[in-house]
Amino acid sequence: MADIKFEITEEIVVLSESPKGWTKELNLVSWNGREPKYDIRDWAPNHEKMGKGVTLSNEEMDKLMKAIAERS
């Protein structure tokens, strides 16, 4: 399996923390040197390991934020 390179370019918010110390976070992440995208996933302390997550483009995040605002 190919190495996946990532850089967290902006830490936006920690949404929750598990008893084991992993945190669910919303960050801007650059995957394999590409343009940063919004990313929601679980991270081990110090970001040394990650769980499965979802990555959203700016357009997808705009749609999500609009849908959330309409529900409020």
C-alpha positions in Angstrom: 0.0 0.0 0.0 1.3 3.4 -0.9 2.3 5.9 1.8 -0.3 8.5 2.5 1.2 11.9 3.3 -0.8 14.5 5.1 -0.3 17.9 6.7 -2.9 19.5 9.1 -2.8 23.0 7.8 -5.4 24.3 10.3 -6.8 22.8 13.4 -10.4 24.2 13.6 -12.2 22.4 16.4 -12.1 19.3 18.6 -15.6 17.9 18.6 -15.2 15.2 21.2 -12.7 13.1 23.1 -12.9 9.4 23.8 -11.9 7.8 27.2 -8.8 6.5 25.4 -7.7 10.0 24.5 -8.6 10.0 20.8 -10.3 13.1 19.6 -12.8 13.7 16.8 -11.7 16.8 15.0 -12.6 19.2 12.2 -9.3 20.3 10.5 -8.1 21.5 7.1 -5.8 18.8 5.8 -3.6 18.6 2.7 -3.4 15.0 1.5 -0.4 14.0 -0.6 0.5 17.7 -1.2 -2.9 18.6 -2.7 -5.0 21.6 -1.8 -6.2 21.4 1.8 -9.8 20.1 2.4 -12.1 20.1 5.4 -11.6 16.8 7.2 -13.6 15.2 10.1 -12.0 12.1 11.7 -10.7 10.6 14.9 -7.1 11.2 15.8 -4.8 9.6 18.4 -2.9 12.0 20.7 -0.3 14.0 18.9 -1.9 13.0 15.5 0.4 9.9 15.3 -2.5 7.7 14.2 -5.9 8.4 12.5 -9.2 6.7 12.2 -11.5 6.6 9.2 -13.1 10.0 8.3 -14.7 12.1 5.7 -13.1 14.8 3.6 -15.1 17.7 2.1 -14.3 20.2 -0.6 -15.1 23.9 0.0 -18.3 23.5 -2.0 -19.4 20.5 0.0 -18.7 22.3 3.2 -20.7 25.3 2.1 -23.7 23.0 1.3 -23.3 21.2 4.6 -23.2 24.5 6.5 -26.3 25.8 4.6 -28.2 22.6 5.4 -27.3 22.9 9.1 -28.3 26.6 9.2 -31.7 25.8 7.7 -32.4 23.2 10.4 -31.7 25.8 13.2 
